[in-house]
Amino acid sequence: MRNTKFIVALIILSACSHRAGSQAYTMVHDGATRSYIVHLPTGYTATQKYPLVLNLHGLGESNIKQEHYSHMDDVADSGHFIVVYPEGVNKAWNAGIRGPRVTKVDDVGFISALLDTLEAKYSIDAKRIYSCGISNGGFMSYRLACELSNRIAAIASVAGQLTDFMKAACRPSRPVAIMQIHGTDDELVNYEGALGYGPVDSLIHFWLWKDNCKPTPVITKLPDTDTTDGCTVTKYDYVSCSGGSEVALYKIINGGHTWPGGYPVSFLGKTDEDFNASEEIWKFFKGKSL
């Protein structure tokens, strides 16, 4: 049953066109043509510096679908930041999973080269570059936290994880602020862990150790503003960490493999509507800097 859902999950949304204010581009990296979408905030001007958020799609999905699914363009317009949607080779990210038929693509190198390209073309605050993503894109964001911490100020993972292989190899050069959003009923990336990655609670403790955080969180139960979604949310904030970093967990009780506030996808489980993930991710990011 779980394998069936995994296959179905690869076709999350119907094909979409680019949103207004967004432009698609390509670049060549390691001999492969890579695509990405850039959304500039309303009123963009080269006379000021803008934060940049990378938003990474899930396995089998596309950057176009992730742009529509996450609704982050609207947040970028109001928050005055640039959001970029890269696309993985064959719609997959090399997030540090080991085994047969795993991609060998140098996606860390691609993201670094993409940042070089973006910084040359747009007015970007190089100290305020962030990465977020769902599922495979969340896994990849964790890899960037481990291997590109000199450029990525903070990351947020929605229904993603850090692989056991990457956890053993993870050596960020500085404390990296981490946000994890995860449903307890996620059947694709299980909250309690599975082959290749541990439980979410273990993931949080790993980053508390990496960021030298005090282990006692501020616990907040979010208002159950939508009683029809079948979900409630408890937030755990670890704010006493080194270098101004922070670790935050949004634990979605009964939540599925979904983006809170995004388009509901019933076969992936319940979508929480008590908060908007894109808005909360930006609130978390905007105070973080290298």
C-alpha positions in Angstrom: 0.0 0.0 0.0 2.8 2.4 0.9 4.6 1.7 -2.3 1.4 2.4 -4.3 1.0 5.7 -2.6 4.7 6.5 -3.3 4.2 5.9 -7.0 1.0 8.0 -7.0 2.7 10.8 -5.1 5.0 11.4 -8.1 2.1 13.0 -10.0 1.0 15.4 -7.3 -0.4 18.2 -9.5 -1.5 18.6 -13.1 0.9 20.5 -15.3 0.8 24.3 -14.7 2.1 27.4 -16.5 4.5 29.9 -15.0 2.9 32.5 -12.7 2.8 36.2 -13.5 6.0 37.9 -12.4 8.0 34.7 -12.9 10.6 33.8 -15.6 12.1 30.5 -16.5 15.8 30.1 -17.3 18.3 27.4 -18.1 22.0 27.0 -17.4 24.5 24.2 -18.1 26.2 22.5 -15.2 28.4 19.4 -15.5 27.3 19.0 -19.1 23.6 18.9 -18.2 21.1 21.7 -19.0 19.4 22.7 -15.7 16.3 24.8 -15.4 15.1 27.2 -12.7 12.3 29.7 -12.3 12.9 33.2 -10.8 10.2 35.2 -9.1 11.1 38.8 -8.4 9.0 40.5 -5.8 6.6 43.3 -6.8 8.5 46.6 -7.0 12.0 44.9 -7.4 14.7 47.4 -8.0 18.5 46.9 -8.4 19.1 49.8 -6.0 18.5 47.6 -2.9 19.6 44.2 -1.8 17.1 41.4 -1.5 17.1 38.1 0.5 16.9 34.9 -1.7 14.9 31.8 -0.9 15.5 28.5 -2.8 12.3 26.4 -3.0 13.0 22.8 -3.9 10.3 20.4 -5.3 9.7 16.8 -4.2 10.7 13.6 -6.0 9.1 13.3 -9.4 7.7 16.8 -9.3 8.8 19.9 -11.2 9.7 23.5 -10.3 6.5 24.7 -12.0 4.4 22.5 -9.7 6.3 23.5 -6.6 5.8 27.2 -7.4 2.0 26.7 -7.6 1.8 24.2 -4.8 3.6 26.2 -2.2 2.1 29.7 -2.9 5.4 31.2 -2.0 5.3 33.9 -4.7 2.6 35.8 -2.8 4.8 35.7 0.4 7.8 36.9 -1.7 5.8 39.9 -2.9 4.7 40.9 0.5 8.0 40.0 2.2 10.2 41.6 -0.5 12.4 38.7 -1.2 13.4 36.8 -4.4 12.3 33.2 -4.6 13.9 30.7 -7.0 12.6 27.3 -8.0 15.4 25.1 -9.3 14.6 21.7 -10.9 16.5 18.4 -10.2 17.8 16.2 -13.0 15.0 13.8 -13.9 13.0 15.6 -11.2 15.1 14.3 -8.4 17.6 15.7 -6.0 20.8 14.0 -4.9 20.2 14.4 -1.2 22.8 11.9 0.1 20.8 8.6 -0.2 23.0 5.6 -0.8 22.0 2.4 -2.7 21.4 1.1 -6.3 19.9 3.4 -8.9 20.6 6.5 -6.8 21.5 9.7 -8.7 25.2 10.7 -8.8 24.4 14.3 -9.9 26.4 17.0 -8.1 23.4 19.0 -6.9 25.4 20.8 -4.2 27.8 22.0 -7.0 24.8 23.0 -9.1 23.1 25.0 -6.4 26.4 26.8 -5.7 26.9 27.6 -9.4 23.2 28.7 -9.5 23.8 31.1 -6.6 26.8 32.5 -8.5 24.6 33.1 -11.5 21.8 34.7 -9.5 24.2 37.0 -7.6 25.7 38.2 -10.8 22.3 39.0 -12.4 20.2 40.2 -9.5 20.7 42.5 -6.4 21.0 39.8 -3.7 22.0 40.0 -0.1 24.6 37.3 0.0 24.3 37.0 3.8 20.6 36.2 3.6 20.2 33.2 1.3 18.0 30.3 2.4 16.7 27.0 1.2 13.4 25.2 1.8 11.6 22.3 0.1 9.2 19.4 0.4 10.0 15.7 0.7 13.1 15.1 -1.5 13.5 18.9 -1.6 13.5 18.9 2.2 16.2 16.2 2.2 18.2 18.3 -0.2 17.9 21.4 1.9 19.4 19.5 4.8 22.3 18.5 2.6 22.8 22.2 1.7 22.9 23.0 5.5 25.6 20.4 5.9 27.7 21.1 2.8 27.0 24.7 1.8 26.7 26.4 5.2 29.0 29.1 4.1 26.3 30.4 1.8 23.0 29.1 3.3 21.9 31.0 6.4 19.0 28.8 7.3 16.8 26.0 5.9 13.3 24.7 6.3 12.2 21.2 5.5 8.5 20.2 4.9 8.1 16.4 5.2 11.8 15.9 4.5 14.6 14.4 6.5 18.4 14.0 6.8 19.6 10.7 5.6 21.7 8.5 7.9 24.6 8.8 5.4 24.4 12.6 5.4 24.1 12.7 9.2 27.4 10.9 9.6 29.1 13.2 7.0 27.4 16.4 8.1 30.0 19.0 9.1 28.6 22.6 8.7 31.2 25.3 9.1 28.8 27.3 11.3 25.6 26.9 13.2 22.7 26.7 10.7 19.1 27.6 11.7 16.8 24.7 11.1 13.0 24.5 10.7 11.2 21.1 10.4 7.5 20.8 9.5 6.2 17.2 9.6 3.0 15.3 9.9 2.7 12.4 12.3 0.7 10.4 9.7 3.1 11.0 6.9 3.3 7.6 5.1 6.0 8.5 2.6 8.6 10.0 5.0 7.5 8.5 8.2 7.6 10.6 11.4 9.1 7.7 13.3 11.8 7.0 10.8 12.4 4.3 8.2 15.2 2.6 6.4 17.9 5.3 5.7 16.7 7.9 8.1 15.8 8.2 11.8 12.8 9.6 13.7 12.0 13.3 13.5 12.8 13.7 17.2 16.2 12.2 16.6 16.8 14.7 13.7 15.9 17.6 16.0 18.3 16.4 18.7 21.0 16.1 16.1 20.7 19.8 15.2 20.4 20.8 18.8 23.8 19.2 19.2 25.2 20.8 16.0 23.9 24.3 16.9 24.8 23.9 20.6 21.3 24.7 21.7 19.8 24.4 25.2 17.6 21.3 25.2 14.5 22.9 26.7 12.1 24.2 24.0 9.3 26.9 24.1 6.2 24.8 23.4 3.2 26.4 21.7 0.0 24.9 20.6 -1.2 26.7 17.5 -4.9 27.7 17.5 -7.0 25.1 15.7 -8.4 27.7 13.3 -9.7 25.1 10.9 -11.5 22.4 12.8 -12.4 20.6 9.5 -8.9 19.7 8.5 -8.5 16.9 11.1 -5.1 18.3 12.3 -3.7 20.2 15.2 -0.2 21.7 15.5 2.3 21.9 18.3 5.4 24.1 17.8 8.7 23.5 19.6 11.2 26.4 19.5 14.8 26.0 20.6 16.0 29.6 20.6 19.1 29.4 22.9 21.6 28.3 20.3 25.1 29.3 19.2 25.7 32.0 16.6 22.1 33.3 16.6 20.8 30.1 15.2 17.6 28.4 16.1 15.9 25.0 15.8 12.1 24.9 15.3 9.7 21.9 14.9 6.1 22.2 13.7 4.6 18.8 14.7 1.3 18.3 12.8 -0.8 15.8 14.6 -2.6 13.6 12.0 -0.9 15.5 9.2 0.2 13.8 6.0 2.9 14.2 3.4 1.7 17.7 2.5 2.5 21.4 2.6 0.4 23.2 5.2 -1.7 25.9 3.5 -0.9 24.5 0.0 -3.2 22.7 -2.3 -4.8 19.7 -0.5 -3.8 16.3 -2.0 -6.1 13.8 -0.4 -4.1 10.6 -1.3 -1.0 12.1 0.5 -2.9 12.5 3.8 -4.4 15.4 5.6 -3.3 19.0 4.8 -3.2 21.3 7.9 -4.9 24.6 7.3 -4.1 26.1 10.7 -1.1 27.8 9.4 0.6 28.6 6.1 4.0 26.9 5.7 5.3 29.5 3.2 4.5 32.4 5.6 5.9 30.6 8.6 9.1 29.7 6.7 9.6 33.3 5.7 9.0 34.5 9.3 11.7 32.1 10.4 14.2 33.0 7.7 13.9 36.8 7.7 15.7 37.3 11.0 18.6 34.9 10.1 21.9 36.0 8.5 25.4 34.7 7.9 
